[in-house]
Each structure stands twice: as structure tokens, then as C-alpha cells.
Amino acid sequence: MNAVGRLRSRVVVITREVPFQTVADFVRDGVARHTHNPELYERQVCLLLLQLCSGLEHMKPYHVTHCDLRLENLLLVHCQPGNPWNLDVLEPNNNSSNVGGGSGATSVTAATCPARLIISNFSQAKQKSSLMAADPGTLRDQSRLAPEIVTATQYRKCDEFQTGILIYEMLHRPNPFEETPELKEREYTWADLPALPVRSLYSQGLQQLARLLLTVNPSERIRMSEGRACLQCLLWGPREDLFQALGCMSGAATSQREATLQNWLDLKRTLMMIKFAERSLDAACGVSLEDWLCCQYLAFATTDTLSRVVHILQQPQPQPASQSQNQNQPAHAGPSKTQTHGLHLTESQPL
């Protein structure tokens, strides 16, 4: 009982592993780390968001929408020894340019995923039932319901929207719709959403992803599978110079672009196999969670999926109101730079 004599609700979650903290704890404990080592912290945020998007994408074929994605509803569990997700053996990330630089402990820590993420508390979840059509009584009741209620379309992109809010909160920024409640009362645009501080090479990518997930029109909001693909690209490439090369090929034959992307995929897959072959010679080495997630990316990526991610991430950035006003002013003499640019991608990641 609390001070006013009412029972406080408690959520009980049963899992095979015992969570050691929630993502809310991780975010709270990571304030100092985000300040002193933003590259590490924001990479870890990307890895957690990737697991979240993968889990939510898995629920889509079952027509399940969580509808209550909060930091405290996301649990973190340690990986068990002997499990292919074992994180006891830590290795530097071969996708990072600073491997070998600085202290060994720093490079090892920078390679690791914080933990394995579990989505919990489905008390607010919605599901489009396949049993409705089998019951004539239910079918008769449905005849008086609006189409968006019957098909649950009003919930279809709810998890995508809430994931966009989580990006702000995981980067130690307030929920934009709590900070500015009037946003939801009008047709806001990307430019109306608060900007995230650029602290690392992941910051602008996370900002773009948050905007895409928080698009006001659900039909224009990106799907969870596209969000997952964007995070994979931010983590493991292709790197920025390859994207720029593809941009220069805009007038080139489609076969040439596909060949470039296929060569990149083949090279990354070969490097990953070499890495695993080297590890197999050492009985003490295991496969880290980050390597496992990278393998999933490389195993299922195609030139078509990479092309779609290029298109999504290179959408023009919104301009602040001050810049828009300046563009209405008479132009000054001298060279000018275009204000519309694509996303700054992971420049430090080698092929």
C-alpha cells in the first residue's frame, strides 16, 4: 500500500535468464560514459536498438504490436558461458578505425554489446485476431466497427513511433512530445523535432532514424525492418566513401551499382570468415554477440536491400527555420554551399 492507501501495480516477468538491469538502468548509468566516451556509448545504443527492432520485426507476422515500449520494459541479460552469444571473451571490433590505438582495455570494451535485450511487459499489446472471422457472432459485431478498428491499423505503426522516442531517451534527451506537447496537436514536420547533439559518428544516423520513425503520417513512417537495416548499416557499413561513389553513379547502369555493392558484400563476408577461422585455432575464443549480429547482417544482405538503405539514409535533412529565412534573403557574392545533404555515414569503418 502506498501513502494514499491504494495498491501499486507490479509487472511480473518470467524469463529463462535473470535480467541484471533494464535499459532504463543502462541509460541512467551511462550518463558519464556518454560524456567521456560518446563513440562507445552511442555504438552500444545502436546495438541495443538493433536487437529491439529485430524483436519487434519478428512479431509483425503474428500481427502483434507491443504498444508500451519504455526503457523500463526492456530487460538486459548476460550471456551464459558456452552459449554462442557468449560475451565472456571480448575482442576488438575489426570494423572500427581505432583498433590497436590507445589502451587494450579501451579497444576491447568498445567492441562489446552491453548485453542481450529482452522485450517484456505485453500488458498493453494488441493483436489482430484470426479467430474473428470464424465466429458468426463476432462477425456480426464487427459490422458496426470502423475499418481501422477491425484491422487494427491504428496500432500498426505504433511500435515504430515509440522506438523513435526511445532513441531520444537513450541518448539522454527528453521525449520530444513531453517536452513540447503541442507537437501532437498539429501536423509537425521533421524540422519541428528537436535536434540531437552530434557527439559521435553515429549521432547523425540516429537523428535521421528517429525522424523517420516519428514521421507524423503512419503510412509514410518507415517499417521496423527498414529501421533494423539502417542500424546495421550504421554499425557495419558500407562506409561513407562507398555511398559517395554510389551517388556519383546515379546516372550509371544499374548493373554497375549492383556490382559495386556485391563486391563490398563479398569482401566483408570473406573478412568475417577469416576472423572466425583465426578464432577457431584458439579454444579460449568465442563468438561475441556483436559478431553474431554482424553475421546475420552479412548473411541476409543483398544488393537490393543495401540499395534501399542507401536511399533511406540519404534523404535530405530538414533545414532549421533560420536557414530557411536566410535562403529567402538576397544571395551574397561568393561561392555558396548547398544546404541539402545526405546522412554522414560511418566514415571510420573500413571495407
ZINORJO-V150631 format. One record per residue. N is the residue number from 0. RES is the residue in one small letter. SS is DSSP state (~ for helix, > for strand, _ for the rest). PHI is phi in whole degrees, -180 to 180 (NA if undefined). Layout:
# ZINORJO-V150631
n = (N | N)
res = (RES | RES)
ss = (SS | SS)
phi = (PHI | PHI)
This chain:
# ZINORJO-V150631
n = (0 | 1 | 2 | 3 | 4 | 5 | 6 | 7 | 8 | 9 | 10 | 11 | 12 | 13 | 14 | 15 | 16 | 17 | 18 | 19 | 20 | 21 | 22 | 23 | 24 | 25 | 26 | 27 | 28 | 29 | 30 | 31 | 32 | 33 | 34 | 35 | 36 | 37 | 38 | 39 | 40 | 41 | 42 | 43 | 44 | 45 | 46 | 47 | 48 | 49 | 50 | 51 | 52 | 53 | 54 | 55 | 56 | 57 | 58 | 59 | 60 | 61 | 62 | 63 | 64 | 65 | 66 | 67 | 68 | 69 | 70 | 71 | 72 | 73 | 74 | 75 | 76 | 77 | 78 | 79 | 80 | 81 | 82 | 83 | 84 | 85 | 86 | 87 | 88 | 89 | 90 | 91 | 92 | 93 | 94 | 95 | 96 | 97 | 98 | 99 | 100 | 101 | 102 | 103 | 104 | 105 | 106 | 107 | 108 | 109 | 110 | 111 | 112 | 113 | 114 | 115 | 116 | 117 | 118 | 119 | 120 | 121 | 122 | 123 | 124 | 125 | 126 | 127 | 128 | 129 | 130 | 131 | 132 | 133 | 134 | 135 | 136 | 137 | 138 | 139 | 140 | 141 | 142 | 143 | 144 | 145 | 146 | 147 | 148 | 149 | 150 | 151 | 152 | 153 | 154 | 155 | 156 | 157 | 158 | 159 | 160 | 161 | 162 | 163 | 164 | 165 | 166 | 167 | 168 | 169 | 170 | 171 | 172 | 173 | 174 | 175 | 176 | 177 | 178 | 179 | 180 | 181 | 182 | 183 | 184 | 185 | 186 | 187 | 188 | 189 | 190 | 191 | 192 | 193 | 194 | 195 | 196 | 197 | 198 | 199 | 200 | 201 | 202 | 203 | 204 | 205 | 206 | 207 | 208 | 209 | 210 | 211 | 212 | 213 | 214 | 215 | 216 | 217 | 218 | 219 | 220 | 221 | 222 | 223 | 224 | 225 | 226 | 227 | 228 | 229 | 230 | 231 | 232 | 233 | 234 | 235 | 236 | 237 | 238 | 239 | 240 | 241 | 242 | 243 | 244 | 245 | 246 | 247 | 248 | 249 | 250 | 251 | 252 | 253 | 254 | 255 | 256 | 257 | 258 | 259 | 260 | 261 | 262 | 263 | 264 | 265 | 266 | 267 | 268 | 269 | 270 | 271 | 272 | 273 | 274 | 275 | 276 | 277 | 278 | 279 | 280 | 281 | 282 | 283 | 284 | 285 | 286 | 287 | 288 | 289 | 290 | 291 | 292 | 293 | 294 | 295 | 296 | 297 | 298 | 299 | 300 | 301 | 302 | 303 | 304 | 305 | 306 | 307 | 308 | 309 | 310 | 311 | 312 | 313 | 314 | 315 | 316 | 317 | 318 | 319 | 320 | 321 | 322 | 323 | 324 | 325 | 326 | 327 | 328 | 329 | 330 | 331 | 332 | 333 | 334 | 335 | 336 | 337 | 338 | 339 | 340 | 341 | 342 | 343 | 344 | 345 | 346 | 347 | 348 | 349 | 350)
res = (m | n | a | v | g | r | l | r | s | r | v | v | v | i | t | r | e | v | p | f | q | t | v | a | d | f | v | r | d | g | v | a | r | h | t | h | n | p | e | l | y | e | r | q | v | c | l | l | l | l | q | l | c | s | g | l | e | h | m | k | p | y | h | v | t | h | c | d | l | r | l | e | n | l | l | l | v | h | c | q | p | g | n | p | w | n | l | d | v | l | e | p | n | n | n | s | s | n | v | g | g | g | s | g | a | t | s | v | t | a | a | t | c | p | a | r | l | i | i | s | n | f | s | q | a | k | q | k | s | s | l | m | a | a | d | p | g | t | l | r | d | q | s | r | l | a | p | e | i | v | t | a | t | q | y | r | k | c | d | e | f | q | t | g | i | l | i | y | e | m | l | h | r | p | n | p | f | e | e | t | p | e | l | k | e | r | e | y | t | w | a | d | l | p | a | l | p | v | r | s | l | y | s | q | g | l | q | q | l | a | r | l | l | l | t | v | n | p | s | e | r | i | r | m | s | e | g | r | a | c | l | q | c | l | l | w | g | p | r | e | d | l | f | q | a | l | g | c | m | s | g | a | a | t | s | q | r | e | a | t | l | q | n | w | l | d | l | k | r | t | l | m | m | i | k | f | a | e | r | s | l | d | a | a | c | g | v | s | l | e | d | w | l | c | c | q | y | l | a | f | a | t | t | d | t | l | s | r | v | v | h | i | l | q | q | p | q | p | q | p | a | s | q | s | q | n | q | n | q | p | a | h | a | g | p | s | k | t | q | t | h | g | l | h | l | t | e | s | q | p | l)
ss = (_ | _ | _ | _ | _ | _ | _ | _ | _ | _ | _ | _ | _ | _ | _ | _ | _ | _ | _ | _ | > | > | ~ | ~ | ~ | ~ | ~ | ~ | ~ | _ | ~ | ~ | ~ | ~ | ~ | ~ | _ | ~ | ~ | ~ | ~ | ~ | ~ | ~ | ~ | ~ | ~ | ~ | ~ | ~ | ~ | ~ | ~ | ~ | ~ | ~ | ~ | ~ | ~ | ~ | _ | _ | _ | > | > | _ | _ | _ | _ | _ | ~ | ~ | ~ | > | > | > | > | _ | _ | _ | _ | _ | _ | _ | _ | _ | _ | _ | _ | _ | _ | _ | _ | _ | _ | _ | _ | _ | _ | _ | _ | _ | _ | ~ | ~ | ~ | ~ | ~ | ~ | _ | _ | _ | _ | _ | _ | > | > | > | > | _ | _ | _ | _ | _ | _ | > | > | _ | _ | _ | _ | ~ | ~ | ~ | _ | ~ | ~ | ~ | ~ | ~ | ~ | ~ | _ | _ | _ | _ | ~ | ~ | ~ | ~ | _ | _ | ~ | ~ | ~ | _ | _ | ~ | ~ | ~ | ~ | ~ | ~ | ~ | ~ | ~ | ~ | ~ | ~ | ~ | _ | _ | _ | _ | _ | ~ | ~ | ~ | ~ | _ | ~ | ~ | ~ | ~ | ~ | _ | _ | _ | _ | ~ | ~ | ~ | _ | _ | _ | _ | _ | _ | _ | _ | _ | _ | ~ | ~ | ~ | ~ | ~ | ~ | ~ | ~ | ~ | ~ | ~ | _ | _ | _ | _ | ~ | ~ | ~ | _ | _ | _ | ~ | ~ | ~ | ~ | ~ | ~ | ~ | ~ | ~ | ~ | ~ | ~ | ~ | _ | _ | _ | ~ | ~ | ~ | ~ | ~ | ~ | ~ | ~ | ~ | _ | _ | _ | _ | _ | ~ | ~ | ~ | ~ | ~ | ~ | ~ | ~ | ~ | ~ | ~ | ~ | ~ | ~ | ~ | ~ | ~ | ~ | ~ | ~ | ~ | ~ | ~ | ~ | ~ | ~ | ~ | _ | _ | _ | _ | _ | _ | _ | _ | ~ | ~ | ~ | ~ | ~ | ~ | ~ | ~ | ~ | ~ | ~ | ~ | _ | _ | ~ | ~ | ~ | ~ | ~ | ~ | ~ | ~ | ~ | ~ | ~ | _ | _ | _ | _ | _ | _ | _ | ~ | ~ | ~ | ~ | ~ | ~ | ~ | ~ | _ | _ | _ | _ | _ | _ | _ | _ | _ | _ | _ | _ | _ | _ | _ | _ | _ | _ | _ | _ | _ | _ | _)
phi = (NA | -97 | -63 | -94 | 83 | -102 | -72 | -91 | -74 | -132 | -100 | -104 | -120 | -108 | -134 | -70 | -107 | -90 | -64 | -97 | -170 | -100 | -65 | -60 | -65 | -59 | -67 | -64 | -75 | -95 | -60 | -67 | -65 | -65 | -76 | -88 | -140 | -63 | -61 | -65 | -62 | -72 | -67 | -63 | -61 | -61 | -68 | -69 | -64 | -62 | -65 | -63 | -63 | -65 | -66 | -68 | -64 | -62 | -80 | -58 | -62 | -93 | 59 | -105 | -121 | -69 | 72 | -147 | -79 | -133 | -59 | -76 | -93 | -110 | -102 | -118 | -125 | -74 | -85 | -80 | -59 | 88 | -81 | -62 | -93 | -61 | -110 | -65 | -99 | -107 | -131 | -61 | -84 | -74 | -94 | -104 | -76 | -96 | -66 | 92 | -97 | 76 | -74 | -63 | -63 | -66 | -68 | -68 | -63 | -67 | -89 | -97 | -85 | -54 | -180 | -88 | -98 | -122 | -86 | -128 | 59 | -97 | -66 | -104 | -67 | -119 | -140 | -78 | -77 | -86 | -90 | -61 | -69 | -80 | -105 | -58 | -64 | -65 | -63 | -65 | -65 | -66 | -64 | -102 | -97 | -68 | -57 | -68 | -78 | -62 | -89 | 59 | -69 | -70 | -104 | -61 | -109 | -67 | -66 | -62 | -62 | -68 | -66 | -61 | -66 | -61 | -60 | -60 | -68 | -70 | -97 | 62 | -120 | -72 | -57 | -57 | -90 | -87 | -71 | -131 | -60 | -70 | -57 | -73 | -87 | -143 | -81 | -72 | -118 | -57 | -65 | -79 | -77 | -63 | -79 | -89 | -61 | -87 | -111 | -150 | -73 | -95 | -61 | -68 | -66 | -67 | -63 | -63 | -64 | -61 | -64 | -65 | -78 | -99 | -55 | -65 | -86 | -57 | -69 | -98 | -72 | -70 | -79 | -62 | -64 | -72 | -63 | -61 | -66 | -63 | -66 | -62 | -67 | -63 | -80 | -126 | 95 | -62 | -81 | -63 | -66 | -70 | -63 | -65 | -64 | -66 | -63 | -70 | -91 | -55 | -94 | -80 | -66 | -59 | -63 | -70 | -64 | -63 | -65 | -64 | -67 | -66 | -63 | -64 | -61 | -61 | -66 | -62 | -65 | -65 | -62 | -67 | -65 | -63 | -61 | -67 | -64 | -66 | -68 | -65 | -78 | -115 | -64 | -80 | -88 | -129 | -96 | -78 | -60 | -64 | -63 | -62 | -66 | -65 | -62 | -59 | -61 | -70 | -70 | -107 | -70 | -131 | -63 | -67 | -66 | -65 | -63 | -66 | -66 | -56 | -64 | -67 | -76 | -98 | -65 | -59 | -81 | -70 | -99 | -60 | -59 | -64 | -69 | -63 | -68 | -65 | -70 | -81 | -77 | -60 | -72 | -86 | -69 | 106 | -67 | -126 | -109 | -66 | -91 | -97 | -144 | -83 | -71 | -78 | -94 | -72 | -70 | -88 | -89 | -74 | -66)
